[in-house]
Amino acid sequence: MNAKDANPIPLIEARKVQRSRDESNRLTYSGISFLAVAPPVWASIPSDALPRPNVDSSHRPAIISLTRTSSCNCLSPRHNYDPSAPSITQKCTVYDLLMHWETDIQLQRCPACNFTRIGPDCGDLGIFNYNNGILVTHSLLNDYINAYTASETPFAAWITVISRRYATLSKPQVFLDPKIFRNIWFAYAELIQFGNDMICPQCGPNPSAVIWDGVSISFNQKMALPSLRPPTIIHPKSLVYDRTVRVKETQCIPDRGLRKRIREIIIGPSLAGGMEPDKGGEDSGSGSDGEELRGVRAEALAKKKEGLKKRFQLIPKVVEDLSELDDALGGLFQQYFGMEAVLKHIDVPHEYRDLYIQIAAEENALQMMNARALVLLKQFILSPSYLTGFNTTCAFFQTP
């Protein structure tokens, strides 16, 4: 080993990462680590075949040595480690969930380039080797996947959380630059072997119906590849329905005004408070300031009571309209939300309150149906009867 080999890699070069496009013109990120990685434990399924290494998170290796899987990311295919060639040792930084630490890493000069060096994959250690100078544990990278899949956490917010965690140490530390971490995470994500078996256990790989939801996040320009297609593209083998009819008024209650009046009565402050006589308030003090404060309070109280009375006056019409639609719905509403119930301060069970809020919603009634109700609805359509209709109704309003 000569003196030139012993010099550490400059940090400005160590921060670079190889990016290229594969055969499908897809932009790829490439770190020193390249071996496949098993999905996180909480994202695994029984059919995952890739073994997960048994890693002791508390163990910090004094040196990360070269192995037969070591390589350089300058070329494809990669240039692998040569046991007969000399090696060097330099410092590297390993970033973990709570802190980062320094250790030694064994490297070897790459004969194909003067840019990077052959380094260990580190997958068996539960570490992702980004560029031989910056290494990140799988636990830290999986923690972002966990945060993103649970609450759609953006990179900036999650990096802020980790940076604050690093800053609370007795000797505060600095976390990675957001741009560098994004490159590291994408390079790591490409190694995770999720496989092609992510299918619905009940519907299989080709469900009869698929619901697409809109997103407010657009694709980056570099991701707009020729292979990208919107979900509205019609496949040559797609089923074609020549005659389609748009069904209107698909809510549980067709009358829009009645739905609005039901929500106005149920949602908001208790109506019973507006029907009680004024009890008077505490003395707000004397003088002009006290009189002004009492005046403001009296005006706010009068406005509140007027709103409650308007809601109270809607009850008879709602009971009448609901009874015309269905006697049971009207009678139940009269029992728990009628004028007499309000004046008697009847405690309304939350199940009845939730029921009327659901049937007064503006959404399509089918959106509230669970899987069991949909199966029974199909039976009712095929064989209409009182029994099948009753079973469907019970399943429709069943509390999950």
N, C-alpha and C positions, 0 to 999 in steps of 0.2 A: 504494500500500500504506500503510495507516495503522498507528499504533502498536499498536492492538489486534490486528491480524493478525500482527504480528511476534512476539508473545509465544508461547513454546513451549507445547505442550499439557501440562497437568499430568500427572504420572506416574500418579496414581490413576485418571485417566480413560483414559490410554493403555493401561492394562493390561486394560481391559474388552474383551470380544469379543462379537459378535452371535451369539446362538444362537436358532434357530427350528425349526419343524417344517415339512417339505415336504408335498406333496399326499398322500403315503402315511402321514402322521402320524409320520415318522421325524425324530428330533432331529438337526439339522445344526449344524456349527460353521462360522463364516464369518470369514475374515480379509480383509485388504485385497486380497491376491493371490486371483485367482479363475480364471485361465486354466488349462486342462488341463495336467497334467504327465506326462511319459513315465515309465514304470516304471524302477527301477534297472537298470543294465546287466546284472547277474547274474540279474535276474528277467524279462528281456525274452525274447520269442519272435519268430520270423521274421514272424508276421502283424501285429505291432505297427506301426501306420501313423503314429503321432504322432512327429514328428521330435524329436530330442534336441539342445538347444542346445550349441554348442561353447564351453565355459566354461573360462577359465584360473583355476584355483583360487588361484594366487598373486597374481592381480590384485585390488587393493582400490580401487574407484572413489573418487575424491576427493569426488564428489557423485553422488547417485542422482537423476536428473532425471525430470520428468513426461513421459509419452508419451501417445499416443492411446489406449492400453489402460488408462490410469490411471482409478481409480474410487473410490467410497466404498461401504462395505458397510452403510449404514444402511437402504437400501430395496431391494426387489426388484420390478422390475428396477433395477439400480444407476444411480446418477447419475454420468455420465462426465465426464472432464476437458474443460474449456472453454478452448481456447488464448487466447481473447480476455479472459479474466478474470485478475486479478492472482494472483500466487503468492507463497509465503513459503518460507524455508529454515530448517530447524532441525536439531539434532543427533539422531542415532539410533545404536543399538548393533546391530552385526551379530555373531551368535554362530556360531562355526565349530568344527571338530573339536578344534583345539588351543588356541584362545583366542578372545576377542572383541575387536573394535575399534570405534572410533567414526568416523563419517563424516557428511557433510551429506546431507540428503534434501529434495527439493523437494516442497512440498505446496500444496494449494489449498483455500480454504474451501468447504465443501459448502453449497449454497444450500438444501438440503432439511432440514438438521439443524444443530444447534449442538453436537453431541456429538463427531463425528469429522471428519476432513478427507479430501479426495480425495488419494490417494497412488499411486505407481507400483506396477505388478504385480511387477516385478523377476524374472519367470520367465526372461527371456533372460539374466539375470546369474547364474542358478543360485541365487537367493535367494528365500525365502518371506517376504513382508511381512505380519507379523501385525497390527500396529496403528500403523504409521508410526513407532513408537518402538522396538519390538523386532522385529528381522529375524533370520532363521535361514537358514543355507545349506542347500541341498538335500543336500549331502554329510553334514551332521550328522544331518538327519532320516532319510536313508536308512541311516545307520549304525545307528540304533535298529531299523529294519526288518530289517537284516541280523542284528543280535544276537538279535532276537526270533524270527525264523524259523529261526535256526541252533540256539539253545539255550533258547528260550522264556523270555527274559530279561524280568522285570517292569520297569516304569518306574522304581521306586525304586532297584533295583540298578544299572540302567544310568546313571541320573542320578548315583548315587554315584561310579561309575567316571569319568564326565566331570568331575564336581566335583573329584575328586582330581587329574585331569590338569590342570585349570585351576590348582589350588593349587600345583603343582610348578614353575610358571613363576618366572623371576627376580623378577618382580613379580606375586605371586599375585593371581588374579582369582576372582570369584564367579560361579558358573553360575546358570542360571534356577531359579526356584522350581518344585518338582515339579508343582504344580497348574497353573501357567502353561504349563509345557512340555507337559503332557498335552493342554491345549486347543489348543496350537499344532500338535501332531502330528496330532490328529484332524482339524483343519481342513486340514492339508496332505494327509493320507491320502485325503480326499474328492476331491481334485483329481487323484490318480493314475489314469490311464486303463488299467486292466488289461483292460478289454473283457469280452466274453462268450464268448471262444473258448478258455477254459481247459478243454480236454478231453483225455482220454487219447488219445495218438496211435495206439494199437492198438485200443481198444474203442470209440472215438468218443464222441458226446455221451450215448448211452444204453447204458451197460454192462449186461450180463445179470445181474451180481451186484455188490452194493455192500456193503462191510463198514463198519459204524458202530462207532466206539470211544467209550467213555464219557469224560467230563471231570469234573474236580472243581471247576471254576470256574462259578459261577452267573451269570445275567444280572443286571445292575443293574436296579433297579425302573423307571428311566426308559426302559430298552430293552425292557421287557415290553409290546410294542405288540399291538394286535388282530391284526396280520398274522403274528405269531410263531406257528409251529406246530412241535411236536416231530417228530422223524423217524419216529415210530411211527404217525403218522396214515395211515390207509389211503385211498389215492386211489380215486375211483370206477372208474378204468380199471386198477387194480392186479390182478395175477393172484391168484387164490384157489385154494389147495390144501386140499381138503376132508379128505384123509387124509394125515396126517403122523405119522411114527414116530420117536421119539427113540432114537437108537442109543447103546447103552451100551458102555463099555470100548473107546473109540476110540483108545487109546494103542497104540504099537507092540507092547508086551508087556502082555497083558491082566491078568496077576497083579500086583496092587498091591504085595504083599509082596516079590516078586522084584525089582521095579523099585527098591524101597527098599534091598534088600540089595546090588544092583549099585552103587548110588550110594555106599553106605557103604564098599564095598571100594575103589572107584576114587578117590573124593574124600577128601582129607585127607592127613596126613603119610604118608610112605613106609612100607609095612608091613615092609620089610626091616630097618629099625632096631629093631623090636620083637623080631625073632628072634635078634639077636646077644647074646652074653653080656655082662654088665656088665664094663666096663674100669676102673671106679673113677674117681673124680673128683679134682680138685686139692684140696690141703689148704685148708680154709676158715679155718684159724687154730686157736688153742688156747683153752682156757677154756670157760666155760658158753656164751658167745655163739657160739663156733665150733661147739660141739656142737649147739646149737639150729639154726644155719643148715644144718649138714649133715643134720639130721633133716628139716627142711622140704624140702630138695632131694631127699632120698631118697624122701620121701612123694610129691612131685610126679612124680618119675621112675617110681615104682612104679605110680601111677595112669595115667600115659601109656602104659606098657608093657602094662598090663592092657587098656586100650582097643584097642591095636594087636592084641593077641592075640585079642580078641573078633572083630575084623574079619577076622583071618586064619582063624579057625575057620568063618566064613561061606562060604569059598571052595568047599569040596566040594559043598555044597547048591546053590549058585548054578550051578556047572558042570553038575550033574545036571539041574536044572530047565531051564536054557537048552538042554541037549542034547535034552530031551524036546520043547521048543518048536521047535528047529531045530538039527540036528547041526552045521552050519557055525558058527553063533553059539556053541554050546557048545565046539567044538574051538578056535575062535579065542580065546575067553576063557581056556581052559585053557592055551593056548600062551603068552599074554602076561600073564595075571593069576592063573594057577594057583599052587598052593603051591610047586611046583618052580621056577617062574619067579621067585617072590618070593625064595626062598632063594639063587638064582643071581644075583640082582640084574640081571635082564634089563632092558635099556633099552627102554621101551615107546614106540613112535612115537606122536606126539600125534594122528595120524589115527585110530588104533584107540581111544585114550582118548576122543576126541570122539565117535566112533561110538557107543560104549556109553553115554555120557552122554546123547546124543540119543535113543536108543531106550529109555532108562530114564526119560525125562522124563514128567511128568504131563500134558502138553498133548496135544491132539488130534494124531494123526500127520499129518493133512493140513496142519497149520500149518507143517510143516517141508518141504513139497513146493514145489519151484520151478516156474516156469511150464512148462518143458519136461516135467517129470515129470507135471504135470496133463494136458497134451495126450496124452502116452503112456498115462496111466491111462484116459483116455476111449477111446483105441483098444483097450486091453485089455478094457474093459467091453463094447465093441461086438463085439469079435472075440477072445475069450479063447484064448490059445495060450501055449506055452512061450516063444516068441520075443518076443511083445509083453509078457509078464510080466517077462522078463529085462531088456528095455530099460527098462521102467518102474522096476524096482528099481535099476538102475544110475544112472538120472537122479535117483532119490529120494535116494541117498546121495552124489551128486556134490558135491564141495566147491565153493562159489561162487567 
